[in-house]
Amino acid sequence: MLDVRRLQVLRAVVTSGTVTAAAAHLGYTPSAVSQQVAALEKQAGTALLERVGRGVRPTAAGLLLTEHAALISTALAQAESALADLRAGRTGRRSVRYFPTAGSTLMAPALAGLRAQHPGVRVDLELTDPEDPFQEVARGRADLAVVVAAQDRTGDGFRLVHLLDDPYAAVLPMGHPLAGKETIDLHELSGEQWVDSEPPGPCLLPVLDSCAAAGFSPDFVIQSEDYATAQGFVAAGLGVGLMPRLDCATSTPVSSYARSATPNRSG
């Protein structure tokens, strides 16, 4: 196999026209340059340079290898640049997992900002496993997961970073007696029929715990596992709900919202 460094020495000699000039350019002695060219000629099995007066010129084989040396030099420079970009996070591929309701409110603007700043980075987005949103990160199949209420998951080989606290809001139909209030105490909703907007899990737990702390259990008469559908039931006057503020951004125009005295959803 031809030696890449010797090819670059040959290119320097051909470009400069003399061994002495090439040696000065490369920081070698003329003797060292001559030795490198001789070793390359041995590898190639043919002469690469011929003397012309006080200088040298390439043979056909030498010219051919000089042209390829230029291509190799360009490819190496591109590889070094690509590697530097990858190390700096400007290029590459990242795999991200997220829970469904984080899609439009968190992931979409975050991904748009990332693409604007680092267009060379590709992000593959997939939904988390609702049973264990951490498993793909722990197993190395995902680089990042956006999850809810992860305080009890530590020491699993990954690092947790708190993003935000998402306060819950009481979701009421228009015309409800409490709809005009800015803040509602949960006990004021104890006698209401409720629309369930959460599957069992970390988002439903704060609702149940907060209602229990207020002295009642919510009377769920309608079950729904997505916020848009749940808000539609509320807007139709079929019950009230308690939903994270971020997810109220996709509200129907006939629903109204008020802050409630509940814990936040952390993520």
C-alpha positions in Angstrom: 0.0 0.0 0.0 1.3 3.4 -0.9 2.2 5.6 2.1 0.1 8.8 2.3 2.8 10.9 3.9 5.2 10.0 1.1 2.6 10.9 -1.5 2.4 14.4 0.1 6.2 14.7 0.0 6.1 13.8 -3.7 3.4 16.4 -4.3 5.5 19.1 -2.6 8.5 18.2 -4.8 6.5 18.3 -8.0 4.7 21.6 -7.0 7.9 23.4 -6.0 10.1 22.0 -8.8 13.1 21.1 -6.6 13.9 18.8 -3.7 15.5 21.7 -1.8 12.4 23.9 -2.1 10.2 21.1 -1.1 12.4 20.4 1.9 12.2 24.0 3.0 8.4 24.0 2.7 8.0 20.7 4.6 10.6 21.5 7.3 12.7 18.5 6.3 16.3 18.2 5.1 16.8 17.7 1.4 18.3 14.3 2.2 15.1 13.3 4.1 12.9 14.3 1.2 15.0 12.3 -1.3 14.8 9.3 1.0 11.0 9.6 1.2 10.7 9.8 -2.6 13.0 6.9 -3.1 11.0 4.8 -0.7 7.8 5.7 -2.6 9.3 4.8 -5.9 10.2 1.4 -4.4 6.6 1.0 -3.3 5.3 2.1 -6.7 7.8 -0.1 -8.6 8.7 2.7 -11.1 10.5 6.0 -11.2 8.4 9.0 -10.2 10.8 11.9 -10.8 13.4 12.7 -13.4 16.1 15.4 -13.4 15.8 18.4 -15.6 18.7 20.9 -15.2 18.9 21.8 -11.5 15.4 20.7 -10.8 13.1 17.7 -11.3 9.9 16.9 -13.1 7.4 14.1 -12.6 7.3 11.1 -14.8 3.9 9.9 -16.0 3.6 7.8 -12.9 4.8 10.6 -10.7 2.2 13.0 -12.2 -0.6 10.4 -11.7 0.3 10.0 -8.0 0.7 13.7 -7.5 -2.9 14.2 -8.8 -4.2 11.5 -6.4 -2.1 13.0 -3.6 -4.0 16.3 -4.0 -7.3 14.5 -3.9 -6.2 12.6 -0.7 -5.1 15.9 0.9 -8.5 17.4 0.2 -10.3 14.4 1.5 -8.2 14.4 4.7 -9.0 18.1 5.3 -12.7 17.4 4.8 -12.5 14.5 7.2 -10.8 16.6 9.9 -13.4 19.4 9.5 -16.3 16.9 9.7 -14.8 15.3 12.8 -14.4 18.7 14.4 -18.0 19.6 13.6 -19.1 16.3 15.1 -17.1 16.7 18.3 -18.5 20.3 18.7 -22.1 19.1 18.2 -22.6 20.9 14.9 -23.3 17.7 12.9 -24.3 14.2 13.6 -27.4 12.3 14.5 -29.3 12.3 17.8 -32.2 10.1 18.9 -34.8 11.8 21.2 -37.8 10.3 23.0 -40.7 12.5 24.3 -44.2 12.0 25.8 -47.1 12.8 23.5 -48.3 16.2 24.9 -44.7 17.6 24.8 -44.7 17.4 21.0 -46.3 20.6 20.0 -45.5 22.7 23.1 -41.9 21.7 23.8 -40.3 19.5 21.1 -41.5 21.4 18.0 -40.0 24.8 18.9 -36.9 23.2 20.4 -36.3 21.2 17.2 -36.9 24.3 15.0 -34.3 26.2 17.1 -31.8 23.4 16.8 -32.2 23.2 13.1 -31.7 26.9 12.7 -28.4 26.9 14.8 -27.1 23.5 13.7 -28.6 22.5 10.3 -26.2 19.6 10.0 -27.6 17.8 13.0 -30.3 15.2 12.3 -32.8 14.5 15.2 -34.9 11.3 15.2 -38.0 11.8 17.3 -40.1 9.0 18.7 -42.6 8.6 21.5 -41.4 7.2 24.8 -42.6 3.9 26.1 -45.3 4.9 28.6 -44.5 1.9 30.8 -40.8 2.9 31.2 -39.8 6.2 29.4 -36.2 5.7 30.5 -35.4 2.3 29.1 -34.1 3.3 25.7 -31.8 5.9 27.1 -30.5 3.5 29.7 -29.9 0.9 27.0 -28.2 3.4 24.7 -30.8 3.3 22.0 -31.7 7.0 22.6 -29.6 10.0 23.5 -32.3 12.0 25.3 -35.8 11.5 26.7 -38.2 14.2 27.8 -40.2 12.8 30.7 -42.6 13.8 33.5 -41.9 13.6 37.2 -38.6 11.8 37.2 -37.5 12.5 40.8 -37.6 8.9 41.8 -35.3 7.7 38.9 -31.7 8.2 39.9 -28.6 6.1 39.7 -29.7 4.4 36.5 -26.7 5.4 34.4 -28.1 8.7 33.1 -28.3 12.3 34.2 -31.6 14.0 35.0 -32.0 17.7 34.1 -35.0 19.7 35.3 -36.6 21.6 32.4 -39.7 23.3 33.9 -42.6 23.0 36.2 -46.0 23.0 34.4 -48.8 24.2 36.6 -52.2 22.6 36.3 -55.3 24.6 35.4 -58.9 24.0 36.1 -60.7 23.5 32.7 -64.3 24.7 32.8 -67.1 25.1 30.3 -68.2 28.6 29.4 -71.0 29.8 31.7 -69.8 27.7 34.6 -70.2 29.6 37.9 -66.5 29.5 38.6 -65.3 30.3 35.1 -64.8 34.0 35.8 -62.5 33.3 38.8 -58.7 33.8 38.3 -57.9 31.2 41.0 -60.0 28.2 42.1 -59.5 26.1 45.2 -59.9 22.4 44.4 -62.5 21.8 47.1 -64.8 24.1 45.0 -64.9 21.3 42.4 -65.5 18.5 44.7 -69.2 18.2 43.8 -68.6 18.3 40.0 -68.6 15.5 37.5 -65.1 15.2 36.0 -63.6 14.4 32.6 -60.5 12.3 32.9 -57.8 13.4 30.5 -54.9 11.2 31.7 -54.0 7.5 31.5 -52.6 6.1 34.7 -49.2 7.5 35.3 -47.1 10.5 36.4 -49.5 13.1 34.9 -52.6 11.7 36.6 -51.0 11.2 39.9 -50.8 14.9 40.8 -54.5 15.3 40.0 -55.5 12.5 42.3 -53.1 13.5 45.1 -54.2 17.1 45.0 -57.9 16.2 45.1 -57.2 13.9 48.0 -55.5 16.7 49.8 -58.6 18.8 49.2 -60.7 16.1 50.8 -62.3 14.4 47.9 -61.8 12.0 45.0 -62.8 13.2 41.6 -66.0 11.7 40.1 -64.7 10.7 36.6 -67.8 10.2 34.4 -65.9 10.4 31.1 -62.5 8.9 30.3 -60.2 10.3 27.7 -56.4 9.9 27.2 -55.7 13.0 25.2 -56.2 16.7 26.2 -57.9 17.9 23.0 -60.6 15.3 23.3 -61.0 16.0 27.0 -61.4 19.7 26.4 -64.0 19.0 23.8 -66.1 17.1 26.5 -65.6 19.9 28.9 -66.6 22.5 26.3 -69.8 20.5 25.7 -70.7 20.9 29.4 -70.2 17.2 30.3 -67.8 17.8 33.2 -64.7 19.7 34.5 -61.1 18.8 34.3 -57.6 19.6 35.6 -55.0 19.7 33.0 -51.4 21.0 32.6 -51.1 24.6 31.4 -48.9 23.6 28.4 -51.5 21.3 27.2 -54.3 23.9 27.5 -52.6 25.7 24.6 -54.6 23.5 22.2 -57.9 24.5 23.8 -61.2 24.8 22.1 -62.5 28.4 22.0 -65.6 27.5 24.2 -63.5 26.4 27.2 -62.1 28.7 29.9 -59.2 28.2 32.3 -58.3 29.3 35.8 -55.3 28.6 38.0 -55.9 26.0 40.6 -54.1 25.3 43.9 -52.3 22.1 42.8 -48.7 20.9 42.5 -46.9 21.3 39.2 -46.1 18.7 36.6 -42.3 18.6 36.5 -40.2 17.5 33.6 
